[in-house]
């Protein structure tokens, strides 16, 4: 069994409370329990499911699609009969869920609607008006921090809470996008133009990196109420309710300081540079500087070759830097005397 399929099995069994049987409940031939979602989420929309494209790249990385207030409004007036999701008032580590969605979207440059869809597709949480009976259905939604065979007791407390789980999920998506940018495919072999037969028998040829990243997370194509077919259906449902339209073109053109890139044209910076040398996994948007950077989340860092804008980070939060990058204290370049050093994301 592939690692991603094993994770999907672990996640599904944890959420549904089904018994884990080694080599049985998680085999390719034994159907997994359906995710706990209402029929509305997999109703026939009249549009044929295309397993080769789940969410277009431009929409997938449209991280500014919704503000925190708009996420909150959606939760309070979601498309389900109960109208308000219990997540409208849910807090994780003292932060409202809507604020967590917005923060995670900005950190990992993932559309907040993608995050909302994932929360519904995996656990049916958006559609629920009351907190589920099992705390693990929320606190360990994506199975992060859990081991097989799965049960709440086998999950680490540092990964507890929907905010932490959402960050873990988004980190995985961003890691897959970075891997594709660097090598053309994810660690599991998913990439644009690379045909793969899924465990449920579909031949999928991802049209873009975003679709490949979703299959890396869940390699099941599905038939409506499972896998990526369910994700696709809920994506259409939520974007319709939000009156969201896919951006035209490739949103990589709005990549900021520290974001992945292939060429300087991918970076929305003046005199942009796409650093692609040794250690720069997936490329990194930067620009030369002296004293300061125009972006509020960037710092003009001192290097042998001069000053370069690097994205700020928190040394106590490893996820504040992309996979393959570390949070390092560096001196300023061209700044007035007394200007303090800052932590920024650097290769390694």
VOPAGU-2260 file (C-alpha; in pm, 1 decimal, decimal comma):
REM VOPAGU-2260
SITE   aa  ch    i         X         Y         Z
SITE  UNK   A    0       0,0       0,0       0,0
SITE  UNK   A    1     128,5     348,2     -81,1
SITE  UNK   A    2     204,3     580,4     214,7
SITE  UNK   A    3     -65,8     824,9      99,6
SITE  UNK   A    4    -325,0     546,2      74,7
SITE  UNK   A    5    -226,7     424,6     420,0
SITE  UNK   A    6    -273,3     777,1     553,8
SITE  UNK   A    7    -611,7     799,8     384,7
SITE  UNK   A    8    -712,1     472,4     544,7
SITE  UNK   A    9    -587,9     585,7     884,7
SITE  UNK   A   10    -770,0     915,9     852,6
SITE  UNK   A   11   -1096,8     758,2     738,5
SITE  UNK   A   12   -1099,5     490,8    1006,4
SITE  UNK   A   13   -1022,6     746,4    1275,6
SITE  UNK   A   14   -1309,0     969,6    1163,2
SITE  UNK   A   15   -1566,7     695,7    1120,0
SITE  UNK   A   16   -1470,0     487,2    1420,4
SITE  UNK   A   17   -1432,4     174,4    1205,1
SITE  UNK   A   18   -1208,8    -102,6    1331,5
SITE  UNK   A   19    -854,9    -125,8    1198,4
SITE  UNK   A   20    -755,7    -467,1    1066,2
SITE  UNK   A   21    -399,7    -489,4     938,0
SITE  UNK   A   22    -395,4    -582,1     571,0
SITE  UNK   A   23    -776,1    -601,0     564,8
SITE  UNK   A   24    -959,9    -275,1     628,5
SITE  UNK   A   25    -688,2     -85,6     444,2
SITE  UNK   A   26    -638,1    -312,7     144,7
SITE  UNK   A   27    -682,1    -192,0    -213,3
SITE  UNK   A   28    -976,2    -426,7    -264,4
SITE  UNK   A   29   -1169,8    -356,9      55,0
SITE  UNK   A   30   -1379,5     -38,1      22,6
SITE  UNK   A   31   -1319,2     220,4     292,3
SITE  UNK   A   32   -1613,7     371,0     479,9
SITE  UNK   A   33   -1759,5     674,0     301,5
SITE  UNK   A   34   -1666,8    1013,9     449,6
SITE  UNK   A   35   -1938,8    1147,4     684,3
SITE  UNK   A   36   -2081,5    1404,7     443,4
SITE  UNK   A   37   -2444,4    1483,4     351,2
SITE  UNK   A   38   -2591,9    1377,0      16,4
SITE  UNK   A   39   -2580,9    1740,7     -93,8
SITE  UNK   A   40   -2202,4    1715,4    -121,1
SITE  UNK   A   41   -2211,1    1440,2    -382,4
SITE  UNK   A   42   -2534,9    1520,9    -564,5
SITE  UNK   A   43   -2514,1    1494,1    -943,3
SITE  UNK   A   44   -2445,5    1843,8   -1074,8
SITE  UNK   A   45   -2501,8    1745,9   -1436,4
SITE  UNK   A   46   -2137,1    1818,1   -1520,0
SITE  UNK   A   47   -1917,0    1511,8   -1588,3
SITE  UNK   A   48   -1630,6    1462,9   -1342,2
SITE  UNK   A   49   -1288,5    1505,9   -1500,9
SITE  UNK   A   50   -1035,9    1318,5   -1283,7
SITE  UNK   A   51    -747,1    1489,5   -1465,4
SITE  UNK   A   52    -827,6    1833,0   -1320,6
SITE  UNK   A   53    -978,7    1879,5    -975,9
SITE  UNK   A   54    -900,8    2248,2    -911,8
SITE  UNK   A   55    -712,3    2462,1   -1169,2
SITE  UNK   A   56    -371,6    2595,3   -1068,3
SITE  UNK   A   57    -475,6    2959,8   -1079,2
SITE  UNK   A   58    -763,6    2902,2    -838,7
SITE  UNK   A   59    -569,8    2660,5    -616,7
SITE  UNK   A   60    -302,9    2918,5    -529,5
SITE  UNK   A   61    -537,1    3219,3    -512,0
SITE  UNK   A   62    -456,5    3268,5    -143,8
SITE  UNK   A   63    -624,6    3610,0    -133,7
SITE  UNK   A   64    -960,0    3474,2    -251,8
SITE  UNK   A   65   -1129,8    3537,6      85,7
SITE  UNK   A   66   -1060,3    3756,0     386,8
SITE  UNK   A   67   -1099,0    3621,2     740,4
SITE  UNK   A   68   -1429,8    3809,6     761,8
SITE  UNK   A   69   -1553,3    3646,0     441,2
SITE  UNK   A   70   -1459,2    3301,4     572,1
SITE  UNK   A   71   -1650,5    3377,5     890,1
SITE  UNK   A   72   -1954,1    3493,3     691,8
SITE  UNK   A   73   -1948,0    3172,5     489,0
SITE  UNK   A   74   -1946,7    2961,8     804,4
SITE  UNK   A   75   -2238,6    3161,1     943,8
SITE  UNK   A   76   -2437,1    3133,6     620,1
SITE  UNK   A   77   -2308,7    2814,8     458,0
SITE  UNK   A   78   -2499,6    2633,4     178,1
SITE  UNK   A   79   -2641,4    2365,4     409,6
SITE  UNK   A   80   -2995,4    2352,1     555,3
SITE  UNK   A   81   -2874,1    2418,0     911,2
SITE  UNK   A   82   -2734,9    2748,9     777,8
SITE  UNK   A   83   -2462,4    2799,9    1040,3
SITE  UNK   A   84   -2173,5    2559,2    1089,2
SITE  UNK   A   85   -2053,9    2488,7    1441,7
SITE  UNK   A   86   -1714,9    2600,1    1309,9
SITE  UNK   A   87   -1844,4    2958,9    1310,3
SITE  UNK   A   88   -1783,9    2961,2    1687,6
SITE  UNK   A   89   -1516,5    2689,3    1716,7
SITE  UNK   A   90   -1178,0    2799,4    1848,3
SITE  UNK   A   91    -843,8    2621,1    1838,6
SITE  UNK   A   92    -563,1    2744,1    2062,8
SITE  UNK   A   93    -762,1    3060,8    2129,0
SITE  UNK   A   94    -816,9    3141,1    1760,6
SITE  UNK   A   95   -1145,1    3132,4    1569,7
SITE  UNK   A   96   -1150,8    2874,7    1291,2
SITE  UNK   A   97   -1208,6    3148,3    1030,8
SITE  UNK   A   98    -890,1    3322,6    1145,9
SITE  UNK   A   99    -700,5    2992,5    1127,3
SITE  UNK   A  100    -820,1    2933,6     769,6
SITE  UNK   A  101    -709,6    3280,7     663,2
SITE  UNK   A  102    -373,2    3255,6     840,0
SITE  UNK   A  103    -294,6    2912,9     695,2
SITE  UNK   A  104    -397,1    3028,7     346,5
SITE  UNK   A  105    -156,3    3322,9     364,2
SITE  UNK   A  106     129,1    3118,0     509,0
SITE  UNK   A  107     115,8    2841,8     249,6
SITE  UNK   A  108     -25,3    3044,3     -43,0
SITE  UNK   A  109    -325,1    2812,7     -81,1
SITE  UNK   A  110    -679,2    2929,3    -164,7
SITE  UNK   A  111    -882,8    2940,9     160,3
SITE  UNK   A  112   -1174,1    2782,9     -28,4
SITE  UNK   A  113    -951,4    2479,5     -96,0
SITE  UNK   A  114    -899,3    2452,6     280,7
SITE  UNK   A  115   -1272,7    2479,5     351,5
SITE  UNK   A  116   -1347,3    2213,9      89,1
SITE  UNK   A  117   -1089,9    1979,2     245,0
SITE  UNK   A  118   -1243,2    2019,3     590,9
SITE  UNK   A  119   -1581,7    1921,7     449,2
SITE  UNK   A  120   -1457,9    1645,4     216,1
SITE  UNK   A  121   -1255,0    1469,6     484,6
SITE  UNK   A  122   -1480,6    1509,9     787,3
SITE  UNK   A  123   -1807,0    1676,7     684,0
SITE  UNK   A  124   -1743,3    1946,2     943,9
SITE  UNK   A  125   -1866,2    2252,5     752,7
SITE  UNK   A  126   -2211,1    2097,6     714,0
SITE  UNK   A  127   -2248,0    2011,4    1082,4
SITE  UNK   A  128   -2433,8    2254,9    1307,2
SITE  UNK   A  129   -2315,2    2089,3    1630,3
SITE  UNK   A  130   -1978,7    1966,0    1751,4
SITE  UNK   A  131   -1933,5    1596,7    1656,8
SITE  UNK   A  132   -1956,2    1337,9    1931,4
SITE  UNK   A  133   -1594,2    1224,6    1891,0
SITE  UNK   A  134   -1338,3    1497,0    1958,8
SITE  UNK   A  135   -1088,5    1316,2    1733,5
SITE  UNK   A  136   -1314,4    1392,0    1436,3
SITE  UNK   A  137   -1211,4    1756,2    1478,0
SITE  UNK   A  138    -883,4    1758,9    1667,8
SITE  UNK   A  139    -715,7    1508,1    1433,6
SITE  UNK   A  140    -915,9    1566,6    1117,1
SITE  UNK   A  141    -631,0    1503,4     873,4
SITE  UNK   A  142    -459,4    1233,6    1077,8
SITE  UNK   A  143    -153,3    1451,3    1138,7
SITE  UNK   A  144      41,3    1344,6    1444,6
SITE  UNK   A  145    -129,1    1003,5    1451,4
SITE  UNK   A  146      13,1     654,7    1401,5
SITE  UNK   A  147    -133,0     326,6    1278,2
SITE  UNK   A  148    -342,3     156,3    1396,7
SITE  UNK   A  149    -531,2     476,6    1460,2
SITE  UNK   A  150    -711,1     591,1    1767,7
SITE  UNK   A  151    -711,6     920,4    1953,0
SITE  UNK   A  152    -471,5     784,7    2215,7
SITE  UNK   A  153    -210,9     727,3    1942,1
SITE  UNK   A  154    -214,9    1092,5    1834,6
SITE  UNK   A  155      30,7    1354,8    1961,2
SITE  UNK   A  156    -102,3    1646,4    2161,1
SITE  UNK   A  157     116,0    1895,8    1974,8
SITE  UNK   A  158     -87,3    1824,3    1660,0
SITE  UNK   A  159    -425,7    1854,0    1832,4
SITE  UNK   A  160    -677,3    2113,1    1719,1
SITE  UNK   A  161    -828,0    2193,1    1381,7
SITE  UNK   A  162    -594,2    2488,9    1328,4
SITE  UNK   A  163    -286,3    2269,0    1366,1
SITE  UNK   A  164    -438,7    1997,2    1147,9
SITE  UNK   A  165    -523,5    2248,2     875,7
SITE  UNK   A  166    -168,4    2386,2     879,9
SITE  UNK   A  167     -33,6    2031,4     847,2
SITE  UNK   A  168    -261,3    1963,8     549,5
SITE  UNK   A  169    -164,8    2290,7     376,4
SITE  UNK   A  170     203,5    2227,0     443,8
SITE  UNK   A  171     168,8    1895,0     260,8
SITE  UNK   A  172       2,8    2062,9     -37,4
SITE  UNK   A  173     270,0    2332,8     -53,9
SITE  UNK   A  174     545,5    2070,8     -24,3
SITE  UNK   A  175     394,0    1883,8    -319,9
SITE  UNK   A  176     375,8    2203,3    -527,5
SITE  UNK   A  177     738,6    2282,2    -442,3
SITE  UNK   A  178     848,6    1930,3    -533,4
SITE  UNK   A  179     671,1    1954,5    -868,8
SITE  UNK   A  180     832,5    2291,6    -936,8
SITE  UNK   A  181    1174,4    2145,0    -857,2
SITE  UNK   A  182    1154,4    1797,1   -1011,2
SITE  UNK   A  183     831,9    1776,2   -1212,5
SITE  UNK   A  184     660,8    1539,5    -969,9
SITE  UNK   A  185     574,9    1477,7    -604,9
SITE  UNK   A  186     751,7    1229,9    -378,4
SITE  UNK   A  187     476,8     983,7    -469,9
SITE  UNK   A  188     527,5    1025,2    -845,0
SITE  UNK   A  189     233,0    1256,2    -920,2
SITE  UNK   A  190     297,2    1534,1   -1170,9
SITE  UNK   A  191     145,2    1713,0   -1471,3
SITE  UNK   A  192     152,7    1490,9   -1778,1
SITE  UNK   A  193     247,6    1176,6   -1582,8
SITE  UNK   A  194     -29,0     912,2   -1620,3
SITE  UNK   A  195     -88,8     705,9   -1306,7
SITE  UNK   A  196    -339,2     429,1   -1236,6
SITE  UNK   A  197    -513,3     500,8    -908,5
SITE  UNK   A  198    -585,6     229,1    -648,4
SITE  UNK   A  199    -952,1     240,3    -754,1
SITE  UNK   A  200    -866,7     170,1   -1118,4
SITE  UNK   A  201    -873,1     510,0   -1290,2
SITE  UNK   A  202    -594,8     622,1   -1522,8
SITE  UNK   A  203    -529,0     982,3   -1424,5
SITE  UNK   A  204    -308,1    1223,4   -1619,8
SITE  UNK   A  205    -294,5    1540,0   -1402,2
SITE  UNK   A  206    -347,7    1854,9   -1605,9
SITE  UNK   A  207    -165,5    2072,8   -1354,0
SITE  UNK   A  208      42,4    2078,0   -1035,9
SITE  UNK   A  209    -259,9    2150,8    -817,0
SITE  UNK   A  210    -437,4    1834,1    -927,7
SITE  UNK   A  211    -120,0    1629,6    -879,1
SITE  UNK   A  212     -86,1    1771,9    -525,4
SITE  UNK   A  213    -441,1    1663,8    -440,6
SITE  UNK   A  214    -373,4    1310,1    -564,8
SITE  UNK   A  215     -55,4    1301,3    -357,7
SITE  UNK   A  216    -275,3    1370,5     -54,4
SITE  UNK   A  217    -546,3    1123,7    -158,4
SITE  UNK   A  218    -469,2     890,9    -454,2
SITE  UNK   A  219    -833,3     785,2    -494,4
SITE  UNK   A  220   -1015,8     925,9    -799,2
SITE  UNK   A  221   -1356,0     830,8    -658,0
SITE  UNK   A  222   -1703,5     811,6    -803,1
SITE  UNK   A  223   -1890,0    1100,5    -646,8
SITE  UNK   A  224   -1895,2    1049,0    -272,1
SITE  UNK   A  225   -1531,5     953,1    -220,8
SITE  UNK   A  226   -1181,1    1066,2    -310,9
SITE  UNK   A  227   -1108,8    1350,9    -547,0
SITE  UNK   A  228   -1449,7    1325,1    -711,3
SITE  UNK   A  229   -1601,5    1434,1    -379,1
SITE  UNK   A  230   -1344,6    1713,8    -344,4
SITE  UNK   A  231   -1429,0    1832,3    -697,9
SITE  UNK   A  232   -1802,3    1828,0    -626,4
SITE  UNK   A  233   -1771,6    2022,8    -300,8
SITE  UNK   A  234   -1535,2    2271,6    -468,9
SITE  UNK   A  235   -1807,2    2343,1    -726,3
SITE  UNK   A  236   -2068,6    2366,3    -449,4
SITE  UNK   A  237   -1871,5    2612,9    -235,0
SITE  UNK   A  238   -1746,5    2833,3    -518,8
SITE  UNK   A  239   -2100,8    2859,0    -651,9
SITE  UNK   A  240   -2231,1    2962,6    -310,1
SITE  UNK   A  241   -1949,9    3220,0    -273,5
SITE  UNK   A  242   -1991,4    3347,5    -632,8
SITE  UNK   A  243   -1620,7    3281,3    -676,2
SITE  UNK   A  244   -1478,6    3275,3   -1027,0
SITE  UNK   A  245   -1148,1    3110,5   -1113,4
SITE  UNK   A  246    -876,3    3370,7   -1183,3
SITE  UNK   A  247    -770,0    3399,3   -1542,5
SITE  UNK   A  248    -413,8    3292,6   -1607,1
SITE  UNK   A  249    -155,3    3161,1   -1365,4
SITE  UNK   A  250    -156,3    3311,1   -1015,2
SITE  UNK   A  251     210,8    3225,4    -982,0
SITE  UNK   A  252     255,4    3575,2   -1126,7
SITE  UNK   A  253     162,7    3710,2    -781,4
SITE  UNK   A  254     428,8    3509,0    -598,4
SITE  UNK   A  255     580,2    3713,7    -318,4
SITE  UNK   A  256     913,6    3714,4    -138,1
SITE  UNK   A  257    1007,4    3359,7     -39,1
SITE  UNK   A  258     749,6    3192,9    -263,2
SITE  UNK   A  259     845,0    2914,0    -508,5
SITE  UNK   A  260     924,3    3007,0    -867,4
SITE  UNK   A  261    1068,4    2877,2   -1191,4
SITE  UNK   A  262    1159,5    3212,1   -1345,9
SITE  UNK   A  263    1173,1    3577,3   -1236,6
SITE  UNK   A  264     848,5    3638,4   -1427,2
SITE  UNK   A  265     672,1    3424,6   -1164,5
SITE  UNK   A  266     755,1    3679,8    -892,2
SITE  UNK   A  267     543,9    3992,7    -838,1
SITE  UNK   A  268     842,7    4200,7    -727,6
SITE  UNK   A  269    1031,4    4493,5    -875,1
SITE  UNK   A  270    1358,4    4369,9   -1024,6
SITE  UNK   A  271    1262,2    4020,0    -918,5
SITE  UNK   A  272    1509,0    3733,6    -897,0
SITE  UNK   A  273    1411,9    3367,7    -892,0
SITE  UNK   A  274    1688,5    3199,4    -692,0
SITE  UNK   A  275    1728,9    2845,2    -826,2
SITE  UNK   A  276    2083,5    2756,9    -721,6
SITE  UNK   A  277    2194,4    2479,6    -489,0
SITE  UNK   A  278    1962,1    2446,6    -191,4
SITE  UNK   A  279    1683,9    2663,7    -330,9
SITE  UNK   A  280    1422,5    2388,7    -346,6
SITE  UNK   A  281    1140,9    2483,1    -581,2
SITE  UNK   A  282    1303,7    2818,6    -647,3
SITE  UNK   A  283    1264,8    3126,7    -426,0
SITE  UNK   A  284    1142,6    3474,6    -518,0
SITE  UNK   A  285    1370,8    3753,4    -395,4
SITE  UNK   A  286    1511,3    4089,9    -504,4
SITE  UNK   A  287    1823,3    4292,8    -434,2
SITE  UNK   A  288    1783,3    4556,3    -165,3
SITE  UNK   A  289    1960,0    4810,4      50,0
SITE  UNK   A  290    1817,4    4897,1     387,1
SITE  UNK   A  291    1460,6    4779,2     338,6
SITE  UNK   A  292    1215,4    4581,6     125,6
SITE  UNK   A  293     878,8    4699,4      -4,6
SITE  UNK   A  294     697,7    4389,2     124,2
SITE  UNK   A  295     591,8    4416,1     490,6
SITE  UNK   A  296     675,3    4049,1     554,2
SITE  UNK   A  297    1029,4    4072,8     412,6
SITE  UNK   A  298    1369,6    4177,3     550,4
SITE  UNK   A  299    1673,1    4310,6     365,6
SITE  UNK   A  300    1927,3    4045,9     462,7
SITE  UNK   A  301    2304,0    4083,4     434,2
SITE  UNK   A  302    2487,8    3838,7     209,4
SITE  UNK   A  303    2837,6    3837,5      59,9
SITE  UNK   A  304    2692,8    3945,2    -274,0
SITE  UNK   A  305    2488,9    4226,0    -115,1
SITE  UNK   A  306    2142,7    4265,3      29,2
SITE  UNK   A  307    1849,6    4044,1     -69,6
SITE  UNK   A  308    1488,1    4046,8      43,6
SITE  UNK   A  309    1394,9    3732,6     237,1
SITE  UNK   A  310    1065,5    3646,6     401,9
SITE  UNK   A  311    1043,4    3684,4     780,1
SITE  UNK   A  312     979,6    3379,4     997,2
SITE  UNK   A  313     925,7    3266,6    1355,1
SITE  UNK   A  314    1206,8    3040,9    1487,0
SITE  UNK   A  315     962,2    2871,1    1725,7
SITE  UNK   A  316     726,1    2774,9    1440,2
SITE  UNK   A  317     901,8    2544,5    1187,4
SITE  UNK   A  318     604,1    2568,9     950,9
SITE  UNK   A  319     667,3    2943,6     904,8
SITE  UNK   A  320     922,0    2845,9     637,0
SITE  UNK   A  321     863,6    2627,7     332,9
SITE  UNK   A  322     983,7    2269,1     334,1
SITE  UNK   A  323    1359,0    2264,2     275,0
SITE  UNK   A  324    1412,4    2609,9     427,0
SITE  UNK   A  325    1515,7    2701,9     781,3
SITE  UNK   A  326    1449,5    3003,5    1001,6
SITE  UNK   A  327    1787,1    3176,9    1042,1
SITE  UNK   A  328    1894,9    3493,3    1222,5
SITE  UNK   A  329    2067,9    3728,6     974,8
SITE  UNK   A  330    2211,8    4079,5     983,6
SITE  UNK   A  331    2052,7    4369,0     793,1
SITE  UNK   A  332    2204,1    4506,7     473,7
SITE  UNK   A  333    2236,2    4878,8     413,7
SITE  UNK   A  334    2028,8    4965,4     719,7
SITE  UNK   A  335    2102,1    5244,7     970,7
SITE  UNK   A  336    2337,4    5155,4    1259,3
SITE  UNK   A  337    2159,8    4977,6    1540,1
SITE  UNK   A  338    1907,6    4803,0    1315,6
SITE  UNK   A  339    1838,3    4463,3    1468,6
SITE  UNK   A  340    1901,1    4132,0    1296,9
SITE  UNK   A  341    1590,1    3935,9    1200,0
SITE  UNK   A  342    1489,1    3573,3    1145,4
SITE  UNK   A  343    1429,0    3489,2     779,4
SITE  UNK   A  344    1377,9    3176,4     572,6
SITE  UNK   A  345    1700,4    3054,0     413,9
SITE  UNK   A  346    1792,8    2731,8     226,8
SITE  UNK   A  347    1880,5    2431,8     440,3
